[in-house]
Amino acid sequence: MIDQRIVIVGGGHAAAQMCAGLVEAGMGGHTTLICGEAILPYQRPPLSKGFLKTLDEVAQLHRAETWYAAGGVTIKLGEPAIALDRTRRIVSLRNGEQIAYDRLVLATGGRARLLADLPAGLSNVATLRSAVDAQALRLQMNDCASMTIIGGGFIGLEFAATARSLGKQVTVAESAPRLLARAVSPEVSSHVLQVHRAAGIDIHLDARISGFEIDESRLAAIRLDGTRHETDLLLLGIGALPETGLAESAGLNCENGIVVDEYMVTSDPAILAIGDCTSFPDIGSGRRLRLESVQNANDQARTAIATLTGSRRPHNAVPWFWSEQGSLRLQMAGLPPANAERCKRPGNKPESFSIFHFADGVLCCVESVNAPLDHLMARKMLEAGRSPEAARVCDAAVPLKSLL
Ligand SMILES: Cc1cc2nc3c(=O)[nH]c(=O)nc-3n(C[C@H](O)[C@H](O)[C@H](O)COP(=O)(O)OP(=O)(O)OC[C@H]3O[C@@H](n4cnc5c(N)ncnc54)[C@H](O)[C@@H]3O)c2cc1C
């Protein structure tokens, strides 16, 4: 294994974790990282939060260039992989360079979803996925008084809270009847709605956008719930699509992501895939999932490292996620089934609480609002449910429901 050439295509959280694990395993000298962005892997979460508030804030790198050099990792920045020859095991870069691999890891992440009926290239319409996007956005925000966000999901609401904290007039248009509808319970949705409205954000639920008014290369106004609504800047926060182009053109199985097994191996045994771009079998829920979170990217990288270093073990991590929106810190551990029984437990501060979800009496998910200790405890308990080792150090799971 130590002689194998490992090539990682990516440059986000999953790729950074992969490099860390391979260096630790003494395989850094056999590792090449191909990163489409012209910057070393960096932290994406701050981009919708603090990064937007200060013009000179720089992206937070996972590791400095010297760390990769010391670990022996070869890095190709700013040249995306554009083709994959699975027979000859070669990746081609946009500049024509060809790189041979024995094992390939695809960590290509996702890209922002666009609106089909909005022309591309309008100067005041933005998406937020990369440091380049965030740098452009914060420059534009400087000159804007009013902003509209289409989509009341995590990125849209984080951006809305940040913009509001900068004194902007902010409108959010969400087509569903509640905020964060795909990710959190109705109780958390309604709390989030109340906090953002109290902060002065104008939120439209069940929003209907019936048209866009374009003035040369700018969006001048949108028609929202039958009313003309002028805006200086529009952010599309309507979710992300898995970046599967390279995998699909090479004939790998893809269905809402690059399909992998529990060891992160794709339909080609020489190729693994990890992070936002994958569709994987979740042992806990028995469902095939595609998750977009830092935790998922990191944990899948750990599983892939175990696969590559010959200590294969099935992926069995408890999913968890956090989001910061102004004064709100939301944390989720586990995944709620649709028919779960829910119990609300107040926290020790006025604006804090947790929702515990039980399926057939077994804890399966905890959502915490400004209650980080509940979240930590929930993660331990959910891990205990998945692994006998964790269960030995956490025996509080059984009596929990009767305590709530
Ligand atoms: C603004 C923002 C805020 C977020 N906030 C949170 C948060 O608070 N909490 C949380 O848990 N998660 C958050 N997320 C989600 C989290 O950042 C992602 O789940 C995580 O980055 C996924 O890591 P990844 O490595 O799979 O993909 P990414 O981080 O998206 O990295 C993919 C990389 O692959 C590169 N790439 C793609 N195709 C190619 C190619 N052909 N050749 C070479 N390189 C290629 C891309 O340029 C990119 O650099 C946030 C995401 C965004 C965008």
The ligand as a MOL file (V3000), in Angstrom:
LIG
                    3D

  0  0  0     0  0            999 V3000
M  V30 BEGIN CTAB
M  V30 COUNTS 53 58 0 0 0
M  V30 BEGIN ATOM
M  V30 1 C -20.9210 29.5700 3.0260 0
M  V30 2 C -20.9700 28.1990 3.6360 0
M  V30 3 C -21.1810 28.0800 5.0200 0
M  V30 4 C -21.2200 26.8010 5.5980 0
M  V30 5 N -21.4290 26.7060 6.9530 0
M  V30 6 C -21.4140 25.4760 7.5300 0
M  V30 7 C -21.5640 25.3400 8.9350 0
M  V30 8 O -21.7500 26.3250 9.6730 0
M  V30 9 N -21.5010 24.0880 9.4680 0
M  V30 10 C -21.2770 22.9690 8.6830 0
M  V30 11 O -21.2050 21.8340 9.1910 0
M  V30 12 N -21.1680 23.0800 7.3400 0
M  V30 13 C -21.2330 24.2960 6.7530 0
M  V30 14 N -21.0980 24.4050 5.3990 0
M  V30 15 C -20.9940 23.2030 4.5980 0
M  V30 16 C -19.5590 22.7160 4.5630 0
M  V30 17 O -18.6880 23.7740 4.3040 0
M  V30 18 C -19.4530 21.6380 3.4950 0
M  V30 19 O -20.2900 20.5570 3.8700 0
M  V30 20 C -18.0080 21.1730 3.3590 0
M  V30 21 O -17.2200 22.2250 2.8510 0
M  V30 22 C -17.9280 19.9600 2.4400 0
M  V30 23 O -16.5910 19.6450 2.2020 0
M  V30 24 P -16.1490 18.9520 0.8310 0
M  V30 25 O -14.6740 18.8370 0.9120 0
M  V30 26 O -16.9810 17.7590 0.5890 0
M  V30 27 O -16.5510 19.9960 -0.2930 0
M  V30 28 P -16.0440 21.4950 -0.5170 0
M  V30 29 O -15.6060 22.1110 0.7770 0
M  V30 30 O -17.1220 22.1580 -1.2890 0
M  V30 31 O -14.7640 21.3260 -1.4190 0
M  V30 32 C -14.8100 20.8450 -2.7170 0
M  V30 33 C -13.5770 21.3620 -3.4300 0
M  V30 34 O -13.3750 20.6060 -4.6060 0
M  V30 35 C -12.9840 21.4780 -5.6350 0
M  V30 36 N -13.2680 20.8390 -6.9240 0
M  V30 37 C -14.4760 20.5230 -7.4480 0
M  V30 38 N -14.3350 19.9330 -8.6520 0
M  V30 39 C -13.0050 19.8630 -8.8890 0
M  V30 40 C -12.2320 19.3730 -9.9730 0
M  V30 41 N -12.7890 18.8220 -11.0420 0
M  V30 42 N -10.8780 19.4790 -9.9020 0
M  V30 43 C -10.2880 20.0140 -8.8040 0
M  V30 44 N -10.9760 20.4970 -7.7470 0
M  V30 45 C -12.3140 20.4270 -7.7970 0
M  V30 46 C -13.7890 22.7210 -5.3670 0
M  V30 47 O -13.2490 23.8410 -6.0250 0
M  V30 48 C -13.6910 22.8130 -3.8470 0
M  V30 49 O -12.5180 23.4890 -3.4800 0
M  V30 50 C -21.0620 25.6570 4.7900 0
M  V30 51 C -20.8670 25.7990 3.4050 0
M  V30 52 C -20.8160 27.0470 2.8330 0
M  V30 53 C -20.5970 27.1760 1.3480 0
M  V30 END ATOM
M  V30 BEGIN BOND
M  V30 1 1 1 2
M  V30 2 1 2 3
M  V30 3 2 2 52
M  V30 4 2 3 4
M  V30 5 1 4 5
M  V30 6 1 4 50
M  V30 7 2 5 6
M  V30 8 1 6 7
M  V30 9 1 6 13
M  V30 10 2 7 8
M  V30 11 1 7 9
M  V30 12 1 9 10
M  V30 13 2 10 11
M  V30 14 1 10 12
M  V30 15 2 12 13
M  V30 16 1 13 14
M  V30 17 1 14 15
M  V30 18 1 14 50
M  V30 19 1 15 16
M  V30 20 1 16 17
M  V30 21 1 16 18
M  V30 22 1 18 19
M  V30 23 1 18 20
M  V30 24 1 20 21
M  V30 25 1 20 22
M  V30 26 1 22 23
M  V30 27 1 23 24
M  V30 28 2 24 25
M  V30 29 1 24 26
M  V30 30 1 24 27
M  V30 31 1 27 28
M  V30 32 2 28 29
M  V30 33 1 28 30
M  V30 34 1 28 31
M  V30 35 1 31 32
M  V30 36 1 32 33
M  V30 37 1 33 34
M  V30 38 1 33 48
M  V30 39 1 34 35
M  V30 40 1 35 36
M  V30 41 1 35 46
M  V30 42 1 36 37
M  V30 43 1 36 45
M  V30 44 2 37 38
M  V30 45 1 38 39
M  V30 46 1 39 40
M  V30 47 2 39 45
M  V30 48 1 40 41
M  V30 49 2 40 42
M  V30 50 1 42 43
M  V30 51 2 43 44
M  V30 52 1 44 45
M  V30 53 1 46 47
M  V30 54 1 46 48
M  V30 55 1 48 49
M  V30 56 2 50 51
M  V30 57 1 51 52
M  V30 58 1 52 53
M  V30 END BOND
M  V30 END CTAB
M  END
